[in-house]
């Protein structure tokens, strides 16, 4: 059973962060620049104080209109952040993301932010596993 550490080894451990005092416009620029869907919000309490995602931006724009872009990330971020650690199984993470309807999970190990896993990372991992199983089955059947 694969663990989150294997996803991080394959994709890297770089995590985009933004200070809670920055504007929503700044956060959106960072999301676009990095080609990602969520950013970790940092503040006085390590390792994180929240998460800001495309979903948060859409909700803010729908509610406040263009003025949302000048609001701080702290005003609109999600503060209830579900995290995992490197030893979390990919199956458990997949179930957690599905049940909680979340797309990004920060990885915290020993109080340190060490990565972020997206639903796309989980799907890629699962597809890779299925491809590996398929190759094994084809080899097994061909050998008979």
Phi, psi and omega in degrees: 000124182288153178242164181304325181302328179290324175296314181295325178297320181285317187264339183105166186249006181296132180233128176282131179231158177214146179286146181298340181276347181289163183275162176299322176302318177297317180297317180295322177298319178295317178300315180294314181301318183270349181067042183235171184251353180203155180226143178282135179261127181253158179197207184292335183256108178288158358273347180203159176242351179178187176220141179237123185237171175304323179298318177298320180295316180298315179299317181295317180294323178294325183276317188251347185071203184304327178302341178301330182296335180263356176287160178280156177302322180300330180292334190234356182291161172274125182263340175273094185254122175275129180237170173220178173239176186296336182271359177297135178288148178297323178298316178296317180297317179299316179295318179298314181295321179292311182297321184268356181055049178241154185246348183221132180230117175292146178254119181241125175232125180053041177078007182244132175289118185234010177165176176217135179243131178257165178299327177297322177296319180294316179297316179300316179301315181294319178297318177300318177298316180296320177297319178297314178299320180298314179299317179298317180294319178297317178297319180297312181294321181293330182285344183281000000 
